[in-house]
Amino acid sequence: MSSKNKIIEKINEVVKPYCAREWCILKEFCISKQINVRVLIQLKCIEHRKFELSEKVGRDVGWKVAYTEWIDSGCAELFSKYYNEDLTAEQIYLKVVKKIPIRK
């Protein structure tokens, strides 16, 4: 299990694009609720996938489509294989998508 400092470090990494200041309600919520860092990292990976899928079709595909595609394409399974708390969400994502390209 991760130490509190490791958890805070991972939360900071994931919420950084949404929190422009040192203090942020999103970060505080994640820390206070003791959110599972693995879930948070996987959500960040799905968000990245959503962005790429949306870019490909020229419109926002939405979370439901991104989440369904994440599972159906095998990305969720690969995430399980590659997840390591010492890696960033981006590093894990790159390992996952290297094996599974975006489908039409």
N, C-alpha and C positions, 0 to 999 in steps of 0.2 A: 504494500500500500504506500502511496505517496505521502511525503511529509507535507505539512501545511505550506511551507515555503515553496515547494515544488508545485503544489496546486495553485497557489497565487501566481507563480511565474507563468504557468500554462494559461490561466484565465486571462492574465494581462496580454499574453501573446494573441489569444483569440479575439478579445474585445478591442484591441488596439485600433482597428479601423473605425470603430464606432465611438470611441472615447477620446476626444481631443485634449482633455485635461487630465491631470493627475487623479482627481476624484471623479468617479463616474457611477451613476446609479446602476447601470448594467453590471459593472464589475462588482459593486457592493452586493447586488442581488445574488450573483453567482457565488461569491464568497460566503455570504450569510446563509444561503440555502445549502451549502456544501454540495454543490452540483458535481455530478460524476464527470471528471475531466475527460474520460474516454468518450462519453456522449457528446460533450462540448466540442471536442476535436472532430468527431465524426460529423456533427452538424456543420462545422466550418468546411469540411471537405464536400459535403452535399451542397453547401452554398456556392462553392467554387464550381462544382459541376453544373449547378443551375445557371450560373453566369455564362459558362461556355455553351450550354445547350441553347440558352436565350440568344446569345450572340450568333449562333449558327442559323437559327430560324428568323432572326430579325425582330423578335418580340420577347417579352418576359414570359417564360413557360410556366412560372409559378412553382411553389414549393411542392405541391402534390405530385406534379409531373416529375420534378427533379428527384423527389424521394422515391417514387415508384421506379424510375429509371435506375437509380442508384442500386436498388435491390435486384431488379430484373436483369440488369446487365452483369451482375456478379461483383460489382464494386464493394458492396457490403461485406461479402465473403472475403475479398482480398484485403479490405480494411482490417478485418480480424487477423488475417495472416501477417500483415505488415505493422500493425499497431505496436508502438514502443513508446513509452512515456518520455524517452529522451529525444524523440524526434518531434519536429514541429508539424503542424497540420499540413503545411505546404509540402514538406518532405514526404509525408505519408501519402498525400494526394498524388504526387508525381509518381510514386512507386505503383499506386493503384492504376492510374490512367495509362501508364506505360504498357500495361497488360490488356487494357480494354479501351479501344477507341470510341469516340462518340458515334452512336448509331444515328441513322437517318430517321 
